[in-house]
Structures are given as C-alpha cells and as structure tokens.
Amino acid sequence: MYILIKARLASMEELKSCYTLDEALKLYALYSMDLDIERAKTAEMMEERN
C-alpha cells in the first residue's frame, strides 16, 4: 500500500478509514496496469526510433 501513498493516489488516513482492503488492492491493480501500459508505449516508441 506504500506505493499508493508514494504515487499520491491515497493517503495513509484514506487507506485506514475510507478504503477496504479489497478496494485498495483494486486501486493498486489499476495503477499497476497503467504503469505497464506506459512502459509498453515507451518501449514501442523506442523500437520505432531504431
């Protein structure tokens, strides 16, 4: 859950009081998928340059 705080998607207080564990894990999964998509786009752009 540290990653959610570091990415400023949620504060520690929000994670403790507003989100259930299931909701926090879904938020993390969405964030992780977004990072994967950005990495893939960057890799694709680098391949096109070469």
PyMOL Python script that loads the backbone (N, CA, C, O; Angstrom):
from pymol import cmd

cmd.read_pdbstr("""\
ATOM      1  N   MET A   1       0.806  -1.186   0.000  1.00  0.00           N
ATOM      2  CA  MET A   1       0.000   0.000   0.000  1.00  0.00           C
ATOM      3  C   MET A   1       0.861   1.267   0.000  1.00  0.00           C
ATOM      4  O   MET A   1       0.378   2.356  -0.309  1.00  0.00           O
ATOM      5  N   TYR A   2       2.137   1.110   0.349  1.00  0.00           N
ATOM      6  CA  TYR A   2       3.070   2.234   0.311  1.00  0.00           C
ATOM      7  C   TYR A   2       3.110   2.858  -1.079  1.00  0.00           C
ATOM      8  O   TYR A   2       3.233   4.075  -1.214  1.00  0.00           O
ATOM      9  N   ILE A   3       3.007   2.028  -2.104  1.00  0.00           N
ATOM     10  CA  ILE A   3       3.066   2.529  -3.476  1.00  0.00           C
ATOM     11  C   ILE A   3       1.905   3.489  -3.752  1.00  0.00           C
ATOM     12  O   ILE A   3       2.085   4.496  -4.437  1.00  0.00           O
ATOM     13  N   LEU A   4       0.725   3.185  -3.225  1.00  0.00           N
ATOM     14  CA  LEU A   4      -0.424   4.078  -3.420  1.00  0.00           C
ATOM     15  C   LEU A   4      -0.178   5.430  -2.771  1.00  0.00           C
ATOM     16  O   LEU A   4      -0.561   6.465  -3.316  1.00  0.00           O
ATOM     17  N   ILE A   5       0.458   5.420  -1.617  1.00  0.00           N
ATOM     18  CA  ILE A   5       0.774   6.665  -0.919  1.00  0.00           C
ATOM     19  C   ILE A   5       1.859   7.424  -1.679  1.00  0.00           C
ATOM     20  O   ILE A   5       1.751   8.632  -1.895  1.00  0.00           O
ATOM     21  N   LYS A   6       2.899   6.708  -2.080  1.00  0.00           N
ATOM     22  CA  LYS A   6       4.007   7.339  -2.804  1.00  0.00           C
ATOM     23  C   LYS A   6       3.536   7.948  -4.121  1.00  0.00           C
ATOM     24  O   LYS A   6       4.008   9.013  -4.518  1.00  0.00           O
ATOM     25  N   ALA A   7       2.612   7.278  -4.796  1.00  0.00           N
ATOM     26  CA  ALA A   7       2.085   7.785  -6.068  1.00  0.00           C
ATOM     27  C   ALA A   7       1.020   8.860  -5.853  1.00  0.00           C
ATOM     28  O   ALA A   7       0.460   9.394  -6.810  1.00  0.00           O
ATOM     29  N   ARG A   8       0.755   9.162  -4.603  1.00  0.00           N
ATOM     30  CA  ARG A   8      -0.235  10.173  -4.218  1.00  0.00           C
ATOM     31  C   ARG A   8      -1.639   9.844  -4.710  1.00  0.00           C
ATOM     32  O   ARG A   8      -2.429  10.730  -5.037  1.00  0.00           O
ATOM     33  N   LEU A   9      -1.927   8.545  -4.752  1.00  0.00           N
ATOM     34  CA  LEU A   9      -3.269   8.108  -5.102  1.00  0.00           C
ATOM     35  C   LEU A   9      -4.161   8.032  -3.872  1.00  0.00           C
ATOM     36  O   LEU A   9      -5.383   8.138  -3.969  1.00  0.00           O
ATOM     37  N   ALA A  10      -3.534   7.847  -2.714  1.00  0.00           N
ATOM     38  CA  ALA A  10      -4.277   7.779  -1.453  1.00  0.00           C
ATOM     39  C   ALA A  10      -3.328   8.125  -0.318  1.00  0.00           C
ATOM     40  O   ALA A  10      -2.123   7.887  -0.398  1.00  0.00           O
ATOM     41  N   SER A  11      -3.885   8.682   0.722  1.00  0.00           N
ATOM     42  CA  SER A  11      -3.082   8.962   1.911  1.00  0.00           C
ATOM     43  C   SER A  11      -3.212   7.793   2.882  1.00  0.00           C
ATOM     44  O   SER A  11      -4.096   6.951   2.728  1.00  0.00           O
ATOM     45  N   MET A  12      -2.343   7.740   3.869  1.00  0.00           N
ATOM     46  CA  MET A  12      -2.424   6.690   4.871  1.00  0.00           C
ATOM     47  C   MET A  12      -3.766   6.756   5.592  1.00  0.00           C
ATOM     48  O   MET A  12      -4.378   5.728   5.879  1.00  0.00           O
ATOM     49  N   GLU A  13      -4.214   7.967   5.879  1.00  0.00           N
ATOM     50  CA  GLU A  13      -5.502   8.141   6.552  1.00  0.00           C
ATOM     51  C   GLU A  13      -6.644   7.590   5.690  1.00  0.00           C
ATOM     52  O   GLU A  13      -7.548   6.927   6.198  1.00  0.00           O
ATOM     53  N   GLU A  14      -6.595   7.872   4.380  1.00  0.00           N
ATOM     54  CA  GLU A  14      -7.625   7.335   3.488  1.00  0.00           C
ATOM     55  C   GLU A  14      -7.602   5.815   3.461  1.00  0.00           C
ATOM     56  O   GLU A  14      -8.647   5.166   3.508  1.00  0.00           O
ATOM     57  N   LEU A  15      -6.404   5.257   3.384  1.00  0.00           N
ATOM     58  CA  LEU A  15      -6.302   3.804   3.347  1.00  0.00           C
ATOM     59  C   LEU A  15      -6.830   3.169   4.627  1.00  0.00           C
ATOM     60  O   LEU A  15      -7.419   2.089   4.595  1.00  0.00           O
ATOM     61  N   LYS A  16      -6.619   3.839   5.744  1.00  0.00           N
ATOM     62  CA  LYS A  16      -7.087   3.300   7.022  1.00  0.00           C
ATOM     63  C   LYS A  16      -8.586   3.475   7.218  1.00  0.00           C
ATOM     64  O   LYS A  16      -9.244   2.604   7.787  1.00  0.00           O
ATOM     65  N   SER A  17      -9.133   4.604   6.747  1.00  0.00           N
ATOM     66  CA  SER A  17     -10.516   4.913   7.093  1.00  0.00           C
ATOM     67  C   SER A  17     -11.516   4.829   5.943  1.00  0.00           C
ATOM     68  O   SER A  17     -12.698   4.576   6.176  1.00  0.00           O
ATOM     69  N   CYS A  18     -11.070   5.034   4.723  1.00  0.00           N
ATOM     70  CA  CYS A  18     -12.023   5.145   3.604  1.00  0.00           C
ATOM     71  C   CYS A  18     -12.082   3.914   2.711  1.00  0.00           C
ATOM     72  O   CYS A  18     -13.132   3.601   2.149  1.00  0.00           O
ATOM     73  N   TYR A  19     -10.969   3.222   2.580  1.00  0.00           N
ATOM     74  CA  TYR A  19     -10.904   2.092   1.660  1.00  0.00           C
ATOM     75  C   TYR A  19     -10.903   0.776   2.416  1.00  0.00           C
ATOM     76  O   TYR A  19     -10.283   0.650   3.472  1.00  0.00           O
ATOM     77  N   THR A  20     -11.604  -0.197   1.863  1.00  0.00           N
ATOM     78  CA  THR A  20     -11.457  -1.557   2.370  1.00  0.00           C
ATOM     79  C   THR A  20     -10.191  -2.126   1.722  1.00  0.00           C
ATOM     80  O   THR A  20      -9.660  -1.544   0.777  1.00  0.00           O
ATOM     81  N   LEU A  21      -9.723  -3.230   2.216  1.00  0.00           N
ATOM     82  CA  LEU A  21      -8.540  -3.854   1.632  1.00  0.00           C
ATOM     83  C   LEU A  21      -8.805  -4.202   0.175  1.00  0.00           C
ATOM     84  O   LEU A  21      -7.936  -4.013  -0.676  1.00  0.00           O
ATOM     85  N   ASP A  22      -9.984  -4.702  -0.116  1.00  0.00           N
ATOM     86  CA  ASP A  22     -10.344  -5.061  -1.486  1.00  0.00           C
ATOM     87  C   ASP A  22     -10.285  -3.846  -2.413  1.00  0.00           C
ATOM     88  O   ASP A  22      -9.762  -3.930  -3.524  1.00  0.00           O
ATOM     89  N   GLU A  23     -10.823  -2.725  -1.951  1.00  0.00           N
ATOM     90  CA  GLU A  23     -10.798  -1.503  -2.762  1.00  0.00           C
ATOM     91  C   GLU A  23      -9.376  -1.000  -2.967  1.00  0.00           C
ATOM     92  O   GLU A  23      -9.021  -0.566  -4.062  1.00  0.00           O
ATOM     93  N   ALA A  24      -8.567  -1.056  -1.924  1.00  0.00           N
ATOM     94  CA  ALA A  24      -7.174  -0.617  -2.034  1.00  0.00           C
ATOM     95  C   ALA A  24      -6.405  -1.506  -3.007  1.00  0.00           C
ATOM     96  O   ALA A  24      -5.588  -1.012  -3.785  1.00  0.00           O
ATOM     97  N   LEU A  25      -6.658  -2.796  -2.970  1.00  0.00           N
ATOM     98  CA  LEU A  25      -5.982  -3.709  -3.891  1.00  0.00           C
ATOM     99  C   LEU A  25      -6.424  -3.465  -5.334  1.00  0.00           C
ATOM    100  O   LEU A  25      -5.615  -3.567  -6.256  1.00  0.00           O
ATOM    101  N   LYS A  26      -7.691  -3.145  -5.531  1.00  0.00           N
ATOM    102  CA  LYS A  26      -8.164  -2.808  -6.883  1.00  0.00           C
ATOM    103  C   LYS A  26      -7.516  -1.521  -7.374  1.00  0.00           C
ATOM    104  O   LYS A  26      -7.131  -1.423  -8.539  1.00  0.00           O
ATOM    105  N   LEU A  27      -7.395  -0.542  -6.500  1.00  0.00           N
ATOM    106  CA  LEU A  27      -6.733   0.710  -6.861  1.00  0.00           C
ATOM    107  C   LEU A  27      -5.282   0.458  -7.242  1.00  0.00           C
ATOM    108  O   LEU A  27      -4.783   1.024  -8.215  1.00  0.00           O
ATOM    109  N   TYR A  28      -4.607  -0.389  -6.476  1.00  0.00           N
ATOM    110  CA  TYR A  28      -3.221  -0.741  -6.788  1.00  0.00           C
ATOM    111  C   TYR A  28      -3.144  -1.458  -8.138  1.00  0.00           C
ATOM    112  O   TYR A  28      -2.248  -1.180  -8.935  1.00  0.00           O
ATOM    113  N   ALA A  29      -4.072  -2.371  -8.398  1.00  0.00           N
ATOM    114  CA  ALA A  29      -4.066  -3.112  -9.662  1.00  0.00           C
ATOM    115  C   ALA A  29      -4.250  -2.163 -10.844  1.00  0.00           C
ATOM    116  O   ALA A  29      -3.571  -2.302 -11.862  1.00  0.00           O
ATOM    117  N   LEU A  30      -5.157  -1.206 -10.716  1.00  0.00           N
ATOM    118  CA  LEU A  30      -5.360  -0.223 -11.789  1.00  0.00           C
ATOM    119  C   LEU A  30      -4.114   0.621 -12.004  1.00  0.00           C
ATOM    120  O   LEU A  30      -3.725   0.887 -13.141  1.00  0.00           O
ATOM    121  N   TYR A  31      -3.494   1.041 -10.915  1.00  0.00           N
ATOM    122  CA  TYR A  31      -2.259   1.827 -11.003  1.00  0.00           C
ATOM    123  C   TYR A  31      -1.155   1.011 -11.673  1.00  0.00           C
ATOM    124  O   TYR A  31      -0.429   1.519 -12.527  1.00  0.00           O
ATOM    125  N   SER A  32      -1.038  -0.240 -11.286  1.00  0.00           N
ATOM    126  CA  SER A  32      -0.015  -1.117 -11.848  1.00  0.00           C
ATOM    127  C   SER A  32      -0.239  -1.335 -13.348  1.00  0.00           C
ATOM    128  O   SER A  32       0.710  -1.313 -14.131  1.00  0.00           O
ATOM    129  N   MET A  33      -1.492  -1.544 -13.739  1.00  0.00           N
ATOM    130  CA  MET A  33      -1.796  -1.715 -15.164  1.00  0.00           C
ATOM    131  C   MET A  33      -1.461  -0.455 -15.942  1.00  0.00           C
ATOM    132  O   MET A  33      -0.943  -0.535 -17.056  1.00  0.00           O
ATOM    133  N   ASP A  34      -1.746   0.700 -15.374  1.00  0.00           N
ATOM    134  CA  ASP A  34      -1.433   1.964 -16.032  1.00  0.00           C
ATOM    135  C   ASP A  34       0.073   2.102 -16.245  1.00  0.00           C
ATOM    136  O   ASP A  34       0.517   2.540 -17.307  1.00  0.00           O
ATOM    137  N   LEU A  35       0.859   1.726 -15.231  1.00  0.00           N
ATOM    138  CA  LEU A  35       2.314   1.772 -15.377  1.00  0.00           C
ATOM    139  C   LEU A  35       2.790   0.825 -16.478  1.00  0.00           C
ATOM    140  O   LEU A  35       3.670   1.176 -17.264  1.00  0.00           O
ATOM    141  N   ASP A  36       2.208  -0.377 -16.534  1.00  0.00           N
ATOM    142  CA  ASP A  36       2.579  -1.343 -17.563  1.00  0.00           C
ATOM    143  C   ASP A  36       2.270  -0.815 -18.961  1.00  0.00           C
ATOM    144  O   ASP A  36       3.060  -0.999 -19.886  1.00  0.00           O
ATOM    145  N   ILE A  37       1.130  -0.166 -19.113  1.00  0.00           N
ATOM    146  CA  ILE A  37       0.749   0.402 -20.411  1.00  0.00           C
ATOM    147  C   ILE A  37       1.737   1.493 -20.810  1.00  0.00           C
ATOM    148  O   ILE A  37       2.168   1.550 -21.961  1.00  0.00           O
ATOM    149  N   GLU A  38       2.095   2.353 -19.870  1.00  0.00           N
ATOM    150  CA  GLU A  38       3.057   3.420 -20.170  1.00  0.00           C
ATOM    151  C   GLU A  38       4.417   2.837 -20.556  1.00  0.00           C
ATOM    152  O   GLU A  38       5.057   3.332 -21.484  1.00  0.00           O
ATOM    153  N   ARG A  39       4.864   1.796 -19.859  1.00  0.00           N
ATOM    154  CA  ARG A  39       6.146   1.145 -20.205  1.00  0.00           C
ATOM    155  C   ARG A  39       6.088   0.562 -21.607  1.00  0.00           C
ATOM    156  O   ARG A  39       7.037   0.700 -22.379  1.00  0.00           O
ATOM    157  N   ALA A  40       4.973  -0.093 -21.941  1.00  0.00           N
ATOM    158  CA  ALA A  40       4.835  -0.702 -23.267  1.00  0.00           C
ATOM    159  C   ALA A  40       4.840   0.369 -24.353  1.00  0.00           C
ATOM    160  O   ALA A  40       5.470   0.187 -25.395  1.00  0.00           O
ATOM    161  N   LYS A  41       4.148   1.479 -24.126  1.00  0.00           N
ATOM    162  CA  LYS A  41       4.138   2.572 -25.098  1.00  0.00           C
ATOM    163  C   LYS A  41       5.535   3.139 -25.286  1.00  0.00           C
ATOM    164  O   LYS A  41       5.948   3.423 -26.411  1.00  0.00           O
ATOM    165  N   THR A  42       6.265   3.304 -24.187  1.00  0.00           N
ATOM    166  CA  THR A  42       7.624   3.830 -24.270  1.00  0.00           C
ATOM    167  C   THR A  42       8.523   2.870 -25.037  1.00  0.00           C
ATOM    168  O   THR A  42       9.318   3.295 -25.875  1.00  0.00           O
ATOM    169  N   ALA A  43       8.401   1.583 -24.755  1.00  0.00           N
ATOM    170  CA  ALA A  43       9.212   0.581 -25.456  1.00  0.00           C
ATOM    171  C   ALA A  43       8.879   0.568 -26.942  1.00  0.00           C
ATOM    172  O   ALA A  43       9.773   0.449 -27.780  1.00  0.00           O
ATOM    173  N   GLU A  44       7.602   0.690 -27.269  1.00  0.00           N
ATOM    174  CA  GLU A  44       7.178   0.717 -28.669  1.00  0.00           C
ATOM    175  C   GLU A  44       7.742   1.939 -29.388  1.00  0.00           C
ATOM    176  O   GLU A  44       8.192   1.839 -30.530  1.00  0.00           O
ATOM    177  N   MET A  45       7.717   3.080 -28.725  1.00  0.00           N
ATOM    178  CA  MET A  45       8.266   4.296 -29.328  1.00  0.00           C
ATOM    179  C   MET A  45       9.774   4.166 -29.542  1.00  0.00           C
ATOM    180  O   MET A  45      10.300   4.635 -30.552  1.00  0.00           O
ATOM    181  N   MET A  46      10.465   3.536 -28.605  1.00  0.00           N
ATOM    182  CA  MET A  46      11.916   3.361 -28.746  1.00  0.00           C
ATOM    183  C   MET A  46      12.229   2.421 -29.910  1.00  0.00           C
ATOM    184  O   MET A  46      13.199   2.638 -30.636  1.00  0.00           O
ATOM    185  N   GLU A  47      11.417   1.382 -30.091  1.00  0.00           N
ATOM    186  CA  GLU A  47      11.617   0.458 -31.197  1.00  0.00           C
ATOM    187  C   GLU A  47      11.403   1.155 -32.531  1.00  0.00           C
ATOM    188  O   GLU A  47      12.137   0.903 -33.487  1.00  0.00           O
ATOM    189  N   GLU A  48      10.409   2.025 -32.606  1.00  0.00           N
ATOM    190  CA  GLU A  48      10.115   2.744 -33.848  1.00  0.00           C
ATOM    191  C   GLU A  48      11.245   3.688 -34.215  1.00  0.00           C
ATOM    192  O   GLU A  48      11.486   3.930 -35.397  1.00  0.00           O
ATOM    193  N   ARG A  49      11.936   4.221 -33.229  1.00  0.00           N
ATOM    194  CA  ARG A  49      13.051   5.131 -33.488  1.00  0.00           C
ATOM    195  C   ARG A  49      14.241   4.409 -34.110  1.00  0.00           C
ATOM    196  O   ARG A  49      14.996   4.996 -34.886  1.00  0.00           O
ATOM    197  N   ASN A  50      14.402   3.147 -33.769  1.00  0.00           N
ATOM    198  CA  ASN A  50      15.569   2.385 -34.252  1.00  0.00           C
ATOM    199  C   ASN A  50      15.305   1.708 -35.527  1.00  0.00           C
ATOM    200  O   ASN A  50      16.184   1.031 -36.060  1.00  0.00           O
TER     201      ASN A  50
END
""", "prot")
cmd.dss("prot")
cmd.show_as("cartoon", "prot")
cmd.util.cbc("prot")
cmd.orient("prot")
